[in-house]
Amino acid sequence: MKITAGLLWGSVAALALGATTAWGAPSGALFTTTADGEVVNENHYAYSTDVYLSGGPLCNARNMSDLPDGWYAFKVTDSSGHTDMTAAEPAVERQFRVASGAVVAASDAADHPINVTRCGAVLRVGPFAATSANGEYKLHVVPVAQGGVAVFSPSRTKTDNFRITVGSAPVVDPPAYLTPPPAPTPDPDPVVTPDPPPPPAPTPDPDPVVTPDPPPPAPTPDPDPGWGGVLALGAAESAPLTGDAPASASAPAAAAGMSAAPSRPAANVTAAKAKSAKAKAKAAKAKAAKAKARKARAARR
């Protein structure tokens, strides 16, 4: 029995699709929509990352049927269907699963996240190269086994057309979430300004001059408090009287002693005054030297 290539391909496709019919496109509706699912069959977008698809009826399409439950793969081409705008991304990363009319899983949720909205769960189609010459694109969806090879034959594929324009020219859309902000450029030779040094400590006086206060002058004792005359007088009075001559002789001596006694205290007072004046002069000189030393220390600070 000869098995044709077409029959063999159909058998392989039937095994890959499981419960989904291998000989025709899946039943149900396929829509391009917006991130919030509010617009049914949206046909105009600014960037490729603005394009979303739904797996079932949206808010304004309740009379439409769901895609059958199962895994699907998608791709985006130019309007002719010949140029694959998603060729840079492996097809296994462009697969999603539908359950009860909602997109519930994606093989690459980082590049193609699912938005759960009040109108149902939708899948982001972008990013893809937005380089079509006329700005028009075609979305293709085909049933596939999870992780399997997708075969986008026209008889098994559902499609929907849309347009991408920014102003009047088609653009290559760099997805914002895949373009990290530029890292700050480090300074090749950073200038670090050190903190200023603390002020210098005051220099201590290497040889401080401390002039002690002079002691008060001690009182000068009187070497002869003037008792000599009294002693002389007593000696004269106690001398024996042997005649007029000695008595007369002792009288002048006693008189002389009485008259000489007061002269010694006067001399002592004069000497004490001179010594006190000298001490005062010395104290004044020491005080002046101390004031001069304080003034010199203040000038050094």
Buried (B, 14 or more C-beta within 10 A) or exposed (E): EEEEEEEEEEEEBEEBBBEBBBEEBBEBBBBBBBBBBBBBBBEEBBBBBBBBBBBBBBBBBEEBEBBBBBBBBBBBBBBEBEBBBBEEBEBBBBBBBBBEBBBBBBBBEEBBBBBEBEBBBBBBBBBBBBBBEEBBBBBBBBBBBEEBEBBBEEEBBBBBEBBBBEEEEBBEBEBEEEEEEEEEEEEEEEEEEEEEEEEEEEEEEEEEEEBEEBEEBEEBEBEEEBEBBEEBBEEBEEBEEEEEEEEEEBEEBBBEBBEEBEEBEEEBEEEBEEBEEEBEEEBEEBEEEBEEBEEEEEEEE
